[in-house]
Each structure stands twice: as structure tokens, then as C-alpha cells.
Amino acid sequence: MTDRGFVLVNVLLLVAALSVVAVGLLQLTTRATQRLGVAQTAAQAPLILDAGVAFARQLLEEDGASNEVDHRDESWALTNFVADTENGPVRINVTDLESRMNLNRPLAFDGAAIQTAVTDLIAGTADAPDLAAALIARTLRMRSDQPQAPNRDADITHQVGDFTNLAAVTAIDGGEDAVTLPEDVFATLPRDRGINVNTASDRVFSALPGVTPEVLTALNAARRAAPLEDAAAISALLQQMAPEANELASLLETRSHWFEVETATELDGLTYIGRTILARKPSTGDVRVHLHVIEVEG
């Protein structure tokens, strides 16, 4: 091989080697860019979701400063509301958690009405009679064994013995089969919180003792005409419709302190969903975050 041919071969080998290096560098750059994009998206999504929560908090605080009654047509009652933020759009849903059956309520109630209601609701939504029985037994035990000192913030504070999530409720009977309690029916709020008569669903009301179909129809007509404003209005309505249901007046509220905010945004083919539980302090109207979690789908 001549010197010229030898040099040509070396040049070709060098070019091939450089091409391999260039391809490798390009792949590394592409991966780095992709990772940077994923990192930027992962950092951007919480900012968008947080902006949605901040918007809902502001609405709840403004409502707390000017209103003493909560109902379905409040400014905070957002359903698939889309807000534009600096980092992108966010979809917001706000739910009154006191429209649901509070499974801690029996701990603060001496009558049988709430126990019956809880049992009937569980039996109607899940094949779990043992769970209902275990829940009532635990309630009676905790109420007698764990006396609580007066608490001025009891409306927004869980006490000893309170359930803090539905998973804890379904685990108490020790059964092997998992039981799912629907989140749109049940809640685990502090024991002093009842059911908001203005926002509760027909499903929850129908489980309450004394609430016949006729009573439910009359109740719906009354709260569509105008939100019930206080305990006296609730008692008067129940006494008029069904005197035997008057005991329920102590279970019902017209003011809510607990809310769930669901926020969602889509980035790079992924859906980021935030679930935030907010508690509004009765004395000041201030709203604080009780729980905040983010899930990713896609």
C-alpha cells in the first residue's frame, strides 16, 4: 500500500470514528434535552395546580368574610372551571365535604339517629354489614373511653379516636376482602361537623331516619326556594314536615368549614391531578391546607 493510500484509509477511519462520536454526543444531547423537558414539566405542573388551589382558597376566604350560609350556588362551588395561570391553564372543582356523611359524627352524638344513618348508608353502598357493626361498636367504645376537653377549634381539628381517612374506616372490621366506601357519600371530618342541609345529596338525606320520599321532596323544594340560614330554620322545617325527624336537627348545619379542591392540568401528554383538603376556621374565616397530594396519569 502506498503512503497516499495509507493516509486515505486513516482519514476514512478517523471520519468514521468521529461520526460515531458525533452520533453518541447527539444521543446524549437528545437524552439530556428530554430529561430537562421532563424536569421542567415536573416542576411546572405543581405551580399550575398550586395556582388553582390559591384561587379556590381566595374564593372561600372572601365568602367566609361576607357570608354565614353555604349552599350549592356559592361563588366557590366551581365545577370544571378553567383558569389561566402564568404557567398554563388549570381545571378546578370545589366540593363541600360537609355535603357527605361524616363517619366521625357518632362520636359526638348520643342519639341513635346518626348510628342508624351510617349503618343504612354503608349497607346501601357496599356489601359490608360487618363493617357497619364494627364502626358502631368502635364509636361507642371511643365515645365512652376517650372524653375530650373543650376545644374552641373543634370544627377544624380531629380529636383522639377520629378517623382521618376512609381507608382507616374500611380496615377496622379485620375482614380479608377490601371494602370501598364511595367518596361522594362519606367523609372523615372532625366529629363536631354534621351535614350541610343546603348542599347534601338526596342519597345522603334519604339515609337519615324520618326522611321519607315525601319529606325529601318537601326539603328539596324548600332549599331550592332559598337556602336554610340557621338551626332554627332547620328545626322549623323538620317539625312542619315530619315531627318524628326533629331529632335530625342536631345533625344538620347551614355553614361548612371543610372543602375538597381538585385541580388538573395537562403537560406533554401527561395529566397532573391535585387533591387538596381545605379547612376554613370558623372564628376568622382563614383557610388552611389540611392535605395536598398530586397524582400523574398517562
Contacts in CASP RR format, 6 or more apart in sequence:
PFRMAT RR
TARGET T0000
AUTHOR 0000-0000-0000
METHOD contacts of the structure
MODEL  1
MTDRGFVLVNVLLLVAALSVVAVGLLQLTTRATQRLGVAQTAAQAPLILD
AGVAFARQLLEEDGASNEVDHRDESWALTNFVADTENGPVRINVTDLESR
MNLNRPLAFDGAAIQTAVTDLIAGTADAPDLAAALIARTLRMRSDQPQAP
NRDADITHQVGDFTNLAAVTAIDGGEDAVTLPEDVFATLPRDRGINVNTA
SDRVFSALPGVTPEVLTALNAARRAAPLEDAAAISALLQQMAPEANELAS
LLETRSHWFEVETATELDGLTYIGRTILARKPSTGDVRVHLHVIEVEG
1 9 0 8 1.000
37 268 0 8 1.000
38 268 0 8 1.000
41 267 0 8 1.000
41 268 0 8 1.000
41 270 0 8 1.000
44 87 0 8 1.000
44 267 0 8 1.000
45 265 0 8 1.000
45 267 0 8 1.000
45 270 0 8 1.000
45 272 0 8 1.000
45 294 0 8 1.000
46 272 0 8 1.000
46 294 0 8 1.000
47 85 0 8 1.000
47 86 0 8 1.000
47 87 0 8 1.000
48 85 0 8 1.000
48 87 0 8 1.000
48 88 0 8 1.000
48 89 0 8 1.000
48 90 0 8 1.000
48 263 0 8 1.000
48 265 0 8 1.000
48 267 0 8 1.000
48 272 0 8 1.000
49 90 0 8 1.000
49 263 0 8 1.000
49 264 0 8 1.000
49 265 0 8 1.000
49 272 0 8 1.000
49 274 0 8 1.000
49 294 0 8 1.000
51 83 0 8 1.000
51 85 0 8 1.000
51 86 0 8 1.000
51 87 0 8 1.000
51 90 0 8 1.000
52 83 0 8 1.000
52 85 0 8 1.000
52 90 0 8 1.000
52 92 0 8 1.000
52 261 0 8 1.000
52 263 0 8 1.000
53 261 0 8 1.000
53 263 0 8 1.000
53 276 0 8 1.000
53 278 0 8 1.000
53 289 0 8 1.000
53 292 0 8 1.000
55 83 0 8 1.000
55 92 0 8 1.000
56 76 0 8 1.000
56 78 0 8 1.000
56 92 0 8 1.000
56 94 0 8 1.000
56 259 0 8 1.000
56 261 0 8 1.000
56 276 0 8 1.000
56 278 0 8 1.000
57 278 0 8 1.000
57 287 0 8 1.000
59 75 0 8 1.000
59 76 0 8 1.000
59 78 0 8 1.000
59 94 0 8 1.000
60 76 0 8 1.000
60 94 0 8 1.000
60 259 0 8 1.000
60 278 0 8 1.000
60 280 0 8 1.000
60 287 0 8 1.000
61 280 0 8 1.000
61 285 0 8 1.000
61 286 0 8 1.000
61 287 0 8 1.000
62 75 0 8 1.000
63 70 0 8 1.000
63 74 0 8 1.000
63 75 0 8 1.000
63 76 0 8 1.000
64 280 0 8 1.000
64 285 0 8 1.000
65 285 0 8 1.000
67 74 0 8 1.000
68 229 0 8 1.000
68 230 0 8 1.000
68 254 0 8 1.000
68 255 0 8 1.000
69 198 0 8 1.000
69 227 0 8 1.000
69 228 0 8 1.000
69 229 0 8 1.000
69 230 0 8 1.000
69 254 0 8 1.000
69 255 0 8 1.000
70 96 0 8 1.000
70 98 0 8 1.000
70 196 0 8 1.000
70 198 0 8 1.000
70 199 0 8 1.000
70 227 0 8 1.000
70 254 0 8 1.000
70 255 0 8 1.000
70 256 0 8 1.000
71 198 0 8 1.000
71 199 0 8 1.000
71 223 0 8 1.000
71 227 0 8 1.000
72 198 0 8 1.000
72 199 0 8 1.000
76 94 0 8 1.000
76 259 0 8 1.000
77 94 0 8 1.000
77 96 0 8 1.000
78 92 0 8 1.000
78 93 0 8 1.000
78 94 0 8 1.000
79 93 0 8 1.000
80 91 0 8 1.000
80 93 0 8 1.000
81 91 0 8 1.000
81 92 0 8 1.000
81 93 0 8 1.000
82 89 0 8 1.000
82 90 0 8 1.000
82 91 0 8 1.000
82 92 0 8 1.000
83 89 0 8 1.000
83 90 0 8 1.000
83 92 0 8 1.000
88 265 0 8 1.000
89 265 0 8 1.000
90 263 0 8 1.000
90 264 0 8 1.000
90 265 0 8 1.000
91 263 0 8 1.000
91 264 0 8 1.000
91 265 0 8 1.000
92 261 0 8 1.000
92 262 0 8 1.000
92 263 0 8 1.000
93 261 0 8 1.000
93 262 0 8 1.000
93 263 0 8 1.000
94 259 0 8 1.000
94 260 0 8 1.000
94 261 0 8 1.000
94 262 0 8 1.000
95 259 0 8 1.000
95 260 0 8 1.000
95 261 0 8 1.000
95 262 0 8 1.000
96 196 0 8 1.000
96 199 0 8 1.000
96 256 0 8 1.000
96 258 0 8 1.000
96 259 0 8 1.000
97 187 0 8 1.000
97 189 0 8 1.000
97 256 0 8 1.000
97 258 0 8 1.000
97 259 0 8 1.000
97 260 0 8 1.000
97 277 0 8 1.000
98 187 0 8 1.000
98 189 0 8 1.000
98 193 0 8 1.000
98 194 0 8 1.000
98 195 0 8 1.000
98 196 0 8 1.000
98 199 0 8 1.000
98 200 0 8 1.000
98 253 0 8 1.000
98 256 0 8 1.000
98 257 0 8 1.000
98 258 0 8 1.000
99 195 0 8 1.000
99 196 0 8 1.000
99 199 0 8 1.000
99 200 0 8 1.000
99 201 0 8 1.000
99 204 0 8 1.000
99 256 0 8 1.000
100 183 0 8 1.000
100 184 0 8 1.000
100 185 0 8 1.000
100 186 0 8 1.000
100 187 0 8 1.000
100 195 0 8 1.000
100 200 0 8 1.000
100 201 0 8 1.000
100 204 0 8 1.000
101 117 0 8 1.000
101 118 0 8 1.000
101 121 0 8 1.000
101 185 0 8 1.000
101 186 0 8 1.000
101 187 0 8 1.000
101 195 0 8 1.000
101 204 0 8 1.000
101 207 0 8 1.000
102 186 0 8 1.000
102 187 0 8 1.000
102 188 0 8 1.000
102 189 0 8 1.000
102 191 0 8 1.000
102 193 0 8 1.000
102 194 0 8 1.000
102 195 0 8 1.000
103 118 0 8 1.000
103 135 0 8 1.000
103 163 0 8 1.000
103 166 0 8 1.000
103 169 0 8 1.000
103 186 0 8 1.000
103 187 0 8 1.000
103 188 0 8 1.000
104 158 0 8 1.000
104 162 0 8 1.000
104 163 0 8 1.000
104 188 0 8 1.000
104 189 0 8 1.000
104 190 0 8 1.000
104 191 0 8 1.000
104 193 0 8 1.000
105 114 0 8 1.000
105 118 0 8 1.000
105 191 0 8 1.000
105 193 0 8 1.000
105 194 0 8 1.000
105 251 0 8 1.000
106 114 0 8 1.000
106 115 0 8 1.000
106 118 0 8 1.000
106 135 0 8 1.000
106 136 0 8 1.000
106 139 0 8 1.000
106 140 0 8 1.000
106 143 0 8 1.000
106 191 0 8 1.000
107 139 0 8 1.000
107 142 0 8 1.000
107 143 0 8 1.000
107 159 0 8 1.000
107 161 0 8 1.000
107 162 0 8 1.000
107 191 0 8 1.000
108 143 0 8 1.000
108 191 0 8 1.000
108 192 0 8 1.000
109 115 0 8 1.000
109 250 0 8 1.000
109 251 0 8 1.000
111 247 0 8 1.000
113 208 0 8 1.000
113 209 0 8 1.000
113 247 0 8 1.000
113 248 0 8 1.000
113 251 0 8 1.000
114 251 0 8 1.000
115 136 0 8 1.000
115 139 0 8 1.000
116 209 0 8 1.000
117 207 0 8 1.000
117 208 0 8 1.000
117 209 0 8 1.000
117 251 0 8 1.000
118 132 0 8 1.000
118 135 0 8 1.000
118 136 0 8 1.000
119 132 0 8 1.000
119 133 0 8 1.000
119 135 0 8 1.000
119 136 0 8 1.000
120 207 0 8 1.000
121 185 0 8 1.000
121 186 0 8 1.000
121 204 0 8 1.000
121 207 0 8 1.000
122 128 0 8 1.000
122 129 0 8 1.000
122 131 0 8 1.000
122 132 0 8 1.000
122 135 0 8 1.000
122 181 0 8 1.000
123 129 0 8 1.000
123 132 0 8 1.000
124 207 0 8 1.000
125 181 0 8 1.000
125 182 0 8 1.000
125 185 0 8 1.000
126 179 0 8 1.000
126 180 0 8 1.000
126 181 0 8 1.000
128 170 0 8 1.000
128 173 0 8 1.000
128 179 0 8 1.000
130 173 0 8 1.000
130 175 0 8 1.000
131 169 0 8 1.000
131 170 0 8 1.000
131 172 0 8 1.000
131 173 0 8 1.000
131 179 0 8 1.000
133 173 0 8 1.000
134 172 0 8 1.000
134 173 0 8 1.000
134 174 0 8 1.000
135 169 0 8 1.000
135 172 0 8 1.000
135 173 0 8 1.000
138 172 0 8 1.000
142 161 0 8 1.000
146 159 0 8 1.000
146 160 0 8 1.000
146 161 0 8 1.000
148 159 0 8 1.000
148 160 0 8 1.000
151 157 0 8 1.000
151 159 0 8 1.000
152 283 0 8 1.000
153 281 0 8 1.000
153 282 0 8 1.000
153 283 0 8 1.000
154 190 0 8 1.000
154 191 0 8 1.000
154 192 0 8 1.000
155 190 0 8 1.000
155 192 0 8 1.000
155 193 0 8 1.000
155 257 0 8 1.000
155 281 0 8 1.000
155 282 0 8 1.000
156 190 0 8 1.000
156 257 0 8 1.000
156 258 0 8 1.000
156 279 0 8 1.000
156 280 0 8 1.000
156 281 0 8 1.000
156 282 0 8 1.000
156 288 0 8 1.000
156 290 0 8 1.000
157 190 0 8 1.000
158 164 0 8 1.000
158 190 0 8 1.000
159 190 0 8 1.000
159 191 0 8 1.000
162 188 0 8 1.000
162 190 0 8 1.000
162 191 0 8 1.000
163 169 0 8 1.000
163 188 0 8 1.000
164 188 0 8 1.000
165 188 0 8 1.000
166 181 0 8 1.000
166 183 0 8 1.000
166 186 0 8 1.000
166 188 0 8 1.000
168 188 0 8 1.000
169 181 0 8 1.000
169 186 0 8 1.000
169 188 0 8 1.000
170 178 0 8 1.000
170 179 0 8 1.000
170 180 0 8 1.000
170 181 0 8 1.000
173 179 0 8 1.000
184 201 0 8 1.000
185 201 0 8 1.000
185 203 0 8 1.000
185 204 0 8 1.000
187 258 0 8 1.000
189 258 0 8 1.000
193 253 0 8 1.000
193 257 0 8 1.000
193 258 0 8 1.000
194 251 0 8 1.000
194 252 0 8 1.000
194 253 0 8 1.000
195 204 0 8 1.000
195 251 0 8 1.000
195 252 0 8 1.000
195 253 0 8 1.000
196 252 0 8 1.000
196 253 0 8 1.000
196 254 0 8 1.000
196 255 0 8 1.000
196 256 0 8 1.000
197 219 0 8 1.000
197 223 0 8 1.000
197 228 0 8 1.000
197 234 0 8 1.000
197 252 0 8 1.000
197 253 0 8 1.000
197 254 0 8 1.000
198 223 0 8 1.000
198 227 0 8 1.000
198 228 0 8 1.000
198 254 0 8 1.000
199 256 0 8 1.000
202 216 0 8 1.000
202 220 0 8 1.000
205 211 0 8 1.000
205 216 0 8 1.000
205 219 0 8 1.000
206 213 0 8 1.000
206 216 0 8 1.000
208 245 0 8 1.000
208 248 0 8 1.000
208 251 0 8 1.000
209 245 0 8 1.000
209 247 0 8 1.000
209 248 0 8 1.000
210 242 0 8 1.000
210 244 0 8 1.000
210 245 0 8 1.000
210 248 0 8 1.000
211 219 0 8 1.000
211 242 0 8 1.000
211 245 0 8 1.000
211 248 0 8 1.000
212 242 0 8 1.000
214 241 0 8 1.000
215 241 0 8 1.000
215 242 0 8 1.000
215 245 0 8 1.000
218 241 0 8 1.000
219 237 0 8 1.000
219 241 0 8 1.000
222 228 0 8 1.000
222 237 0 8 1.000
227 254 0 8 1.000
228 234 0 8 1.000
228 237 0 8 1.000
228 254 0 8 1.000
229 254 0 8 1.000
230 254 0 8 1.000
231 249 0 8 1.000
231 252 0 8 1.000
231 254 0 8 1.000
233 254 0 8 1.000
234 249 0 8 1.000
234 252 0 8 1.000
234 254 0 8 1.000
235 246 0 8 1.000
235 249 0 8 1.000
238 245 0 8 1.000
238 246 0 8 1.000
238 248 0 8 1.000
238 249 0 8 1.000
239 246 0 8 1.000
255 282 0 8 1.000
256 280 0 8 1.000
257 279 0 8 1.000
257 280 0 8 1.000
257 281 0 8 1.000
257 282 0 8 1.000
258 277 0 8 1.000
258 278 0 8 1.000
258 279 0 8 1.000
258 280 0 8 1.000
258 290 0 8 1.000
259 277 0 8 1.000
259 278 0 8 1.000
259 280 0 8 1.000
260 275 0 8 1.000
260 276 0 8 1.000
260 277 0 8 1.000
260 278 0 8 1.000
261 275 0 8 1.000
261 276 0 8 1.000
261 277 0 8 1.000
261 278 0 8 1.000
262 273 0 8 1.000
262 274 0 8 1.000
262 275 0 8 1.000
262 276 0 8 1.000
263 273 0 8 1.000
263 274 0 8 1.000
263 276 0 8 1.000
264 271 0 8 1.000
264 272 0 8 1.000
264 273 0 8 1.000
264 274 0 8 1.000
265 271 0 8 1.000
265 272 0 8 1.000
266 272 0 8 1.000
269 298 0 8 1.000
270 296 0 8 1.000
270 297 0 8 1.000
270 298 0 8 1.000
271 296 0 8 1.000
271 297 0 8 1.000
271 298 0 8 1.000
272 294 0 8 1.000
272 295 0 8 1.000
272 296 0 8 1.000
273 294 0 8 1.000
273 295 0 8 1.000
273 296 0 8 1.000
273 297 0 8 1.000
274 292 0 8 1.000
274 293 0 8 1.000
274 294 0 8 1.000
274 295 0 8 1.000
275 291 0 8 1.000
275 292 0 8 1.000
275 293 0 8 1.000
275 294 0 8 1.000
275 295 0 8 1.000
276 289 0 8 1.000
276 291 0 8 1.000
276 292 0 8 1.000
276 293 0 8 1.000
277 289 0 8 1.000
277 290 0 8 1.000
277 291 0 8 1.000
277 292 0 8 1.000
278 287 0 8 1.000
278 288 0 8 1.000
278 289 0 8 1.000
278 290 0 8 1.000
279 287 0 8 1.000
279 288 0 8 1.000
279 290 0 8 1.000
280 286 0 8 1.000
280 287 0 8 1.000
281 287 0 8 1.000
281 288 0 8 1.000
END
